[in-house]
Amino acid sequence: MLVIISAGLAPSLALLCYFYLRDQYEQEPILLVIKSFMYGAILTFPIMFIQHVLTTENVLQGKFGIAFISTSLLEEFFKWFILYFAVYMHGDFNEPYDGIVYGVSVSLGFATVENILSILGNGLGVAFGRALLPVSSHALFGVVMGYYLGKGKFSSNNYIKWIFLSFFISFLLHGVYDFILLSFDNWIYCMIPFMLFLWWYGLRKVKQAHLLTEKFHQNTIEK
């Protein structure tokens, strides 16, 4: 059991540490990062229950509905909801890059529980593949969500636009990810370029968040 929990937890902790340590100015309090992670972990159970009901009752049929509604919409909306209402207004969310730290924390909390349950059901043989695909993709969805939340919080205009994009783009990327898995027999040939794009896009948002944070601190000093 300890081996399974370790295998399920290790990739999430590695990715969380990576994005946490890339905070160039003021690293976030560990306690709030852990709380955000736990919020995401707790979310797993009500989301899985709703998904089970939708599947059992045949509410959604077809690959598009399962990928974009039952999976992406539910998961990204609840992660966004927690991030916005439990973390966004917190005093320690005080620079643009912080959105990425907390977005990744919530997403990886969810991904960790999902990962452990999958390894319990399918064995340790799936651990490596899940670390490369579901866990890392959730982290990158969290990067995108957190980037736009951070931009929205510290922008003087277009606030509603950035808050909307924080949910919508992560929802869209997640939906495409699941649609690829469900729609193609040889899905790996589509998934590899998609994951390369996702990493490029996520790391680009990290770089842009650093620039926004640098500009934010410069403006603070000048004032």
Contacts in CASP RR format, 6 or more apart in sequence:
PFRMAT RR
TARGET T0000
AUTHOR 0000-0000-0000
METHOD contacts of the structure
MODEL  1
MLVIISAGLAPSLALLCYFYLRDQYEQEPILLVIKSFMYGAILTFPIMFI
QHVLTTENVLQGKFGIAFISTSLLEEFFKWFILYFAVYMHGDFNEPYDGI
VYGVSVSLGFATVENILSILGNGLGVAFGRALLPVSSHALFGVVMGYYLG
KGKFSSNNYIKWIFLSFFISFLLHGVYDFILLSFDNWIYCMIPFMLFLWW
YGLRKVKQAHLLTEKFHQNTIEK
3 124 0 8 1.000
4 116 0 8 1.000
4 119 0 8 1.000
4 120 0 8 1.000
4 123 0 8 1.000
4 124 0 8 1.000
5 116 0 8 1.000
7 119 0 8 1.000
7 124 0 8 1.000
7 127 0 8 1.000
8 112 0 8 1.000
8 115 0 8 1.000
8 116 0 8 1.000
8 119 0 8 1.000
8 127 0 8 1.000
8 130 0 8 1.000
8 131 0 8 1.000
9 112 0 8 1.000
9 115 0 8 1.000
9 116 0 8 1.000
10 131 0 8 1.000
11 115 0 8 1.000
11 130 0 8 1.000
11 131 0 8 1.000
11 135 0 8 1.000
11 136 0 8 1.000
12 108 0 8 1.000
12 109 0 8 1.000
12 111 0 8 1.000
12 112 0 8 1.000
12 115 0 8 1.000
12 135 0 8 1.000
12 139 0 8 1.000
15 104 0 8 1.000
15 108 0 8 1.000
15 135 0 8 1.000
15 136 0 8 1.000
15 139 0 8 1.000
16 33 0 8 1.000
16 37 0 8 1.000
16 104 0 8 1.000
16 105 0 8 1.000
16 108 0 8 1.000
16 139 0 8 1.000
19 100 0 8 1.000
19 101 0 8 1.000
19 104 0 8 1.000
19 139 0 8 1.000
19 143 0 8 1.000
19 206 0 8 1.000
20 27 0 8 1.000
20 28 0 8 1.000
20 33 0 8 1.000
20 101 0 8 1.000
20 104 0 8 1.000
21 27 0 8 1.000
22 97 0 8 1.000
22 206 0 8 1.000
22 210 0 8 1.000
23 97 0 8 1.000
23 98 0 8 1.000
23 101 0 8 1.000
24 97 0 8 1.000
24 210 0 8 1.000
24 213 0 8 1.000
24 214 0 8 1.000
25 95 0 8 1.000
25 97 0 8 1.000
25 213 0 8 1.000
25 217 0 8 1.000
26 94 0 8 1.000
26 95 0 8 1.000
28 92 0 8 1.000
28 98 0 8 1.000
28 101 0 8 1.000
28 102 0 8 1.000
29 92 0 8 1.000
32 87 0 8 1.000
32 90 0 8 1.000
32 92 0 8 1.000
32 102 0 8 1.000
33 101 0 8 1.000
33 102 0 8 1.000
33 105 0 8 1.000
34 105 0 8 1.000
36 82 0 8 1.000
36 83 0 8 1.000
36 86 0 8 1.000
36 87 0 8 1.000
36 102 0 8 1.000
36 103 0 8 1.000
36 105 0 8 1.000
36 106 0 8 1.000
37 105 0 8 1.000
37 106 0 8 1.000
37 108 0 8 1.000
37 109 0 8 1.000
37 112 0 8 1.000
38 109 0 8 1.000
39 82 0 8 1.000
39 86 0 8 1.000
39 87 0 8 1.000
39 106 0 8 1.000
39 109 0 8 1.000
40 79 0 8 1.000
40 82 0 8 1.000
40 105 0 8 1.000
40 106 0 8 1.000
40 107 0 8 1.000
40 109 0 8 1.000
40 110 0 8 1.000
40 113 0 8 1.000
41 109 0 8 1.000
41 110 0 8 1.000
41 112 0 8 1.000
41 113 0 8 1.000
43 78 0 8 1.000
43 79 0 8 1.000
43 82 0 8 1.000
43 106 0 8 1.000
43 110 0 8 1.000
44 109 0 8 1.000
44 110 0 8 1.000
44 113 0 8 1.000
44 114 0 8 1.000
44 117 0 8 1.000
45 113 0 8 1.000
46 78 0 8 1.000
47 74 0 8 1.000
47 75 0 8 1.000
47 78 0 8 1.000
47 110 0 8 1.000
50 74 0 8 1.000
51 70 0 8 1.000
51 71 0 8 1.000
51 74 0 8 1.000
53 59 0 8 1.000
54 60 0 8 1.000
54 70 0 8 1.000
55 70 0 8 1.000
60 66 0 8 1.000
60 69 0 8 1.000
60 70 0 8 1.000
63 179 0 8 1.000
63 182 0 8 1.000
63 183 0 8 1.000
64 179 0 8 1.000
66 178 0 8 1.000
66 182 0 8 1.000
67 175 0 8 1.000
67 176 0 8 1.000
67 178 0 8 1.000
67 179 0 8 1.000
67 181 0 8 1.000
67 182 0 8 1.000
67 183 0 8 1.000
68 171 0 8 1.000
68 175 0 8 1.000
68 178 0 8 1.000
68 179 0 8 1.000
71 174 0 8 1.000
71 175 0 8 1.000
71 178 0 8 1.000
72 171 0 8 1.000
72 172 0 8 1.000
72 174 0 8 1.000
72 175 0 8 1.000
72 177 0 8 1.000
72 178 0 8 1.000
73 171 0 8 1.000
75 110 0 8 1.000
75 174 0 8 1.000
76 141 0 8 1.000
76 145 0 8 1.000
76 167 0 8 1.000
76 170 0 8 1.000
76 171 0 8 1.000
76 174 0 8 1.000
77 167 0 8 1.000
77 171 0 8 1.000
79 103 0 8 1.000
79 106 0 8 1.000
79 107 0 8 1.000
79 110 0 8 1.000
79 141 0 8 1.000
79 142 0 8 1.000
79 145 0 8 1.000
79 170 0 8 1.000
80 145 0 8 1.000
80 166 0 8 1.000
80 167 0 8 1.000
80 170 0 8 1.000
82 106 0 8 1.000
83 99 0 8 1.000
83 102 0 8 1.000
83 103 0 8 1.000
83 106 0 8 1.000
83 145 0 8 1.000
83 146 0 8 1.000
83 149 0 8 1.000
84 149 0 8 1.000
84 163 0 8 1.000
84 166 0 8 1.000
87 93 0 8 1.000
87 102 0 8 1.000
87 103 0 8 1.000
87 106 0 8 1.000
88 149 0 8 1.000
88 153 0 8 1.000
92 98 0 8 1.000
93 99 0 8 1.000
93 102 0 8 1.000
93 150 0 8 1.000
93 153 0 8 1.000
95 154 0 8 1.000
95 213 0 8 1.000
95 216 0 8 1.000
95 217 0 8 1.000
96 147 0 8 1.000
96 150 0 8 1.000
96 151 0 8 1.000
96 153 0 8 1.000
96 154 0 8 1.000
96 209 0 8 1.000
96 212 0 8 1.000
96 213 0 8 1.000
96 216 0 8 1.000
97 150 0 8 1.000
97 206 0 8 1.000
97 209 0 8 1.000
97 210 0 8 1.000
97 212 0 8 1.000
97 213 0 8 1.000
98 150 0 8 1.000
99 146 0 8 1.000
99 147 0 8 1.000
99 149 0 8 1.000
99 150 0 8 1.000
99 153 0 8 1.000
99 209 0 8 1.000
100 142 0 8 1.000
100 143 0 8 1.000
100 146 0 8 1.000
100 147 0 8 1.000
100 150 0 8 1.000
100 205 0 8 1.000
100 206 0 8 1.000
100 209 0 8 1.000
102 146 0 8 1.000
103 142 0 8 1.000
103 143 0 8 1.000
103 145 0 8 1.000
103 146 0 8 1.000
103 149 0 8 1.000
104 139 0 8 1.000
104 142 0 8 1.000
104 143 0 8 1.000
104 146 0 8 1.000
106 142 0 8 1.000
107 138 0 8 1.000
107 139 0 8 1.000
107 141 0 8 1.000
107 142 0 8 1.000
107 145 0 8 1.000
108 135 0 8 1.000
108 138 0 8 1.000
108 139 0 8 1.000
110 138 0 8 1.000
111 134 0 8 1.000
111 135 0 8 1.000
111 138 0 8 1.000
111 139 0 8 1.000
112 135 0 8 1.000
114 134 0 8 1.000
115 127 0 8 1.000
115 130 0 8 1.000
115 131 0 8 1.000
115 134 0 8 1.000
115 135 0 8 1.000
118 126 0 8 1.000
118 130 0 8 1.000
118 134 0 8 1.000
119 125 0 8 1.000
119 126 0 8 1.000
119 127 0 8 1.000
119 130 0 8 1.000
132 195 0 8 1.000
133 191 0 8 1.000
133 195 0 8 1.000
136 195 0 8 1.000
136 199 0 8 1.000
137 174 0 8 1.000
137 177 0 8 1.000
137 195 0 8 1.000
137 198 0 8 1.000
140 173 0 8 1.000
140 198 0 8 1.000
140 199 0 8 1.000
140 201 0 8 1.000
140 202 0 8 1.000
141 170 0 8 1.000
141 173 0 8 1.000
141 174 0 8 1.000
142 170 0 8 1.000
143 202 0 8 1.000
143 205 0 8 1.000
143 206 0 8 1.000
144 166 0 8 1.000
144 169 0 8 1.000
144 170 0 8 1.000
144 173 0 8 1.000
144 201 0 8 1.000
144 202 0 8 1.000
144 205 0 8 1.000
145 166 0 8 1.000
145 167 0 8 1.000
145 169 0 8 1.000
145 170 0 8 1.000
146 166 0 8 1.000
147 166 0 8 1.000
147 202 0 8 1.000
147 205 0 8 1.000
147 206 0 8 1.000
147 208 0 8 1.000
147 209 0 8 1.000
148 162 0 8 1.000
148 163 0 8 1.000
148 165 0 8 1.000
148 166 0 8 1.000
148 169 0 8 1.000
149 162 0 8 1.000
149 163 0 8 1.000
149 166 0 8 1.000
150 162 0 8 1.000
150 166 0 8 1.000
150 209 0 8 1.000
150 212 0 8 1.000
151 162 0 8 1.000
151 209 0 8 1.000
151 212 0 8 1.000
152 158 0 8 1.000
152 159 0 8 1.000
152 162 0 8 1.000
152 163 0 8 1.000
152 166 0 8 1.000
154 212 0 8 1.000
154 216 0 8 1.000
155 162 0 8 1.000
173 198 0 8 1.000
173 201 0 8 1.000
176 194 0 8 1.000
177 191 0 8 1.000
177 194 0 8 1.000
177 198 0 8 1.000
180 187 0 8 1.000
180 190 0 8 1.000
180 191 0 8 1.000
180 194 0 8 1.000
181 187 0 8 1.000
181 191 0 8 1.000
184 190 0 8 1.000
END
